Structures are given as C-alpha cells and as structure tokens.
C-alpha cells in the first residue's frame, strides 16, 4: 500500500512525488509482492534506494474507535437548540450511531441542554 500525503505549507506540492511513487510501484510484478523470499524491507530498498529508505519498527494493527458518550454529547452541543429539537425522536431520545464502529448512543435531550 502506498499513501499520497496531502500538500500543505510544510510539505509543499506532493503531486510529483506521488506520480514518481506510482511509477516505481508499477514496475513491480505480482509475484514479487507475494514472494516469501522477498521481505518488505528488501522490496522497499529495491524500489527506493536512490531516495533513501527509512523503516520504523513494525507495530501490530489494532482496530479501535475513539467515540464515547462524552464526545457524542460534546458534538451534539455544537448544534443550535432548533437543530437538536429536530433530532429528538418520537420516544423523546436523541440517537447517534458512530459511523466507524456502529456503536449506538441514546441521549436524553436535557443532557445536551434542551
């Protein structure tokens, strides 16, 4: 996987670097990517040795979400009272579902100042 880093004042333009990375990756054959004898660091060195290769210690991937009831309540408080009134469902609760982890929150309107 390669990632295009967005341009900003610190990095400047990144379009040329992105085009170069894509062109270099296009030179790889599928069997090189799946060959157990070619380690990731060796493959990266093959591809980017002219630019310098810097590898960080591998970390295991972990899926987690930072949502919490406090964050949801804080987010709801950024809406106007009129907007929040439109969120109140027939049973008198406001429901919010985190789009990342699918956790559902039920908030009483008085919790957010309604």
C-alpha positions as a Markdown table, in Angstrom:
| # | Residue | x | y | z |
|---|---|---|---|---|
| 1 | Unk | 0.0 | 0.0 | 0.0 |
| 2 | Unk | 1.2 | 3.5 | -0.8 |
| 3 | Unk | -0.3 | 6.7 | 0.5 |
| 4 | Unk | -0.5 | 10.1 | -1.1 |
| 5 | Unk | 0.4 | 12.7 | 1.5 |
| 6 | Unk | -1.7 | 15.9 | 1.1 |
| 7 | Unk | 0.0 | 19.1 | 0.2 |
| 8 | Unk | 0.4 | 21.8 | 2.9 |
| 9 | Unk | 2.7 | 24.7 | 3.7 |
| 10 | Unk | 5.3 | 22.5 | 5.4 |
| 11 | Unk | 5.5 | 19.8 | 2.6 |
| 12 | Unk | 4.8 | 21.9 | -0.4 |
| 13 | Unk | 3.5 | 20.3 | -3.5 |
| 14 | Unk | 3.3 | 16.5 | -3.4 |
| 15 | Unk | 1.9 | 15.6 | -6.9 |
| 16 | Unk | 5.3 | 14.9 | -8.4 |
| 17 | Unk | 6.4 | 12.6 | -5.5 |
| 18 | Unk | 3.0 | 10.8 | -5.9 |
| 19 | Unk | 3.5 | 10.3 | -9.6 |
| 20 | Unk | 7.0 | 9.0 | -9.1 |
| 21 | Unk | 5.9 | 6.6 | -6.3 |
| 22 | Unk | 3.1 | 5.2 | -8.6 |
| 23 | Unk | 5.5 | 4.8 | -11.5 |
| 24 | Unk | 8.0 | 2.9 | -9.3 |
| 25 | Unk | 5.3 | 0.6 | -7.9 |
| 26 | Unk | 4.1 | 0.0 | -11.5 |
| 27 | Unk | 7.4 | -1.8 | -12.1 |
| 28 | Unk | 6.6 | -4.5 | -9.6 |
| 29 | Unk | 5.3 | -7.8 | -10.7 |
| 30 | Unk | 2.6 | -9.6 | -8.8 |
| 31 | Unk | 4.9 | -12.5 | -7.9 |
| 32 | Unk | 7.4 | -10.0 | -6.3 |
| 33 | Unk | 4.7 | -8.9 | -3.9 |
| 34 | Unk | 3.8 | -12.4 | -2.9 |
| 35 | Unk | 7.3 | -14.0 | -2.9 |
| 36 | Unk | 8.1 | -15.1 | 0.7 |
| 37 | Unk | 11.8 | -14.8 | 0.0 |
| 38 | Unk | 11.5 | -11.0 | -0.6 |
| 39 | Unk | 10.9 | -9.2 | 2.7 |
| 40 | Unk | 9.1 | -5.9 | 2.8 |
| 41 | Unk | 12.3 | -4.0 | 3.8 |
| 42 | Unk | 14.2 | -5.6 | 1.0 |
| 43 | Unk | 11.5 | -4.7 | -1.5 |
| 44 | Unk | 11.3 | -1.1 | -0.3 |
| 45 | Unk | 15.1 | -0.9 | -0.6 |
| 46 | Unk | 15.0 | -2.2 | -4.2 |
| 47 | Unk | 12.4 | 0.4 | -5.1 |
| 48 | Unk | 13.5 | 3.5 | -3.2 |
| 49 | Unk | 17.3 | 3.1 | -2.5 |
| 50 | Unk | 18.1 | 6.2 | -4.5 |
| 51 | Unk | 15.8 | 8.3 | -2.3 |
| 52 | Unk | 16.8 | 6.7 | 0.9 |
| 53 | Unk | 14.8 | 4.1 | 2.8 |
| 54 | Unk | 13.9 | 4.6 | 6.5 |
| 55 | Unk | 11.9 | 1.8 | 8.2 |
| 56 | Unk | 10.2 | 2.1 | 11.6 |
| 57 | Unk | 9.7 | -0.8 | 14.0 |
| 58 | Unk | 6.6 | -2.7 | 13.0 |
| 59 | Unk | 3.5 | -2.4 | 15.2 |
| 60 | Unk | 0.6 | -4.7 | 15.2 |
| 61 | Unk | -2.6 | -3.3 | 13.7 |
| 62 | Unk | -5.4 | -2.7 | 16.1 |
| 63 | Unk | -8.9 | -1.6 | 15.2 |
| 64 | Unk | -10.3 | 0.8 | 17.7 |
| 65 | Unk | -12.7 | 3.7 | 17.9 |
| 66 | Unk | -12.3 | 6.9 | 19.9 |
| 67 | Unk | -16.0 | 7.5 | 20.2 |
| 68 | Unk | -17.6 | 7.9 | 23.6 |
| 69 | Unk | -20.7 | 9.2 | 25.2 |
| 70 | Unk | -18.9 | 12.3 | 26.3 |
| 71 | Unk | -17.7 | 13.0 | 22.7 |
| 72 | Unk | -21.2 | 12.4 | 21.4 |
| 73 | Unk | -22.7 | 14.8 | 23.9 |
| 74 | Unk | -20.0 | 17.4 | 23.1 |
| 75 | Unk | -20.7 | 17.1 | 19.4 |
| 76 | Unk | -24.5 | 17.4 | 20.0 |
| 77 | Unk | -23.9 | 20.6 | 22.0 |
| 78 | Unk | -22.4 | 22.2 | 18.9 |
| 79 | Unk | -25.9 | 22.3 | 17.3 |
| 80 | Unk | -28.4 | 25.0 | 17.9 |
| 81 | Unk | -31.4 | 24.2 | 20.1 |
| 82 | Unk | -33.6 | 24.3 | 17.0 |
| 83 | Unk | -31.4 | 21.7 | 15.2 |
| 84 | Unk | -31.3 | 19.5 | 18.3 |
| 85 | Unk | -35.1 | 19.6 | 18.6 |
| 86 | Unk | -35.3 | 18.2 | 15.1 |
| 87 | Unk | -33.1 | 15.3 | 16.2 |
| 88 | Unk | -35.4 | 14.2 | 19.1 |
| 89 | Unk | -37.2 | 11.0 | 18.1 |
| 90 | Unk | -40.9 | 10.1 | 19.0 |
| 91 | Unk | -39.8 | 8.5 | 22.3 |
| 92 | Unk | -38.1 | 11.7 | 23.4 |
| 93 | Unk | -34.5 | 10.5 | 22.9 |
| 94 | Unk | -31.7 | 11.6 | 20.5 |
| 95 | Unk | -30.0 | 8.7 | 18.9 |
| 96 | Unk | -26.5 | 8.8 | 17.4 |
| 97 | Unk | -24.7 | 6.0 | 15.7 |
| 98 | Unk | -20.9 | 6.1 | 15.2 |
| 99 | Unk | -20.3 | 5.5 | 11.5 |
| 100 | Unk | -16.9 | 4.0 | 12.3 |
| 101 | Unk | -17.7 | 1.3 | 14.9 |
| 102 | Unk | -21.5 | 1.3 | 14.7 |
| 103 | Unk | -21.9 | 1.9 | 18.4 |
| 104 | Unk | -25.3 | 3.4 | 19.1 |
| 105 | Unk | -25.8 | 6.2 | 21.7 |
| 106 | Unk | -29.1 | 7.3 | 23.2 |
| 107 | Unk | -29.0 | 10.8 | 24.7 |
| 108 | Unk | -31.7 | 12.5 | 26.8 |
| 109 | Unk | -32.4 | 16.0 | 25.4 |
| 110 | Unk | -31.8 | 17.6 | 28.8 |
| 111 | Unk | -28.3 | 16.1 | 28.8 |
| 112 | Unk | -27.4 | 18.5 | 25.9 |
| 113 | Unk | -29.3 | 21.5 | 27.3 |
| 114 | Unk | -32.7 | 21.1 | 25.6 |
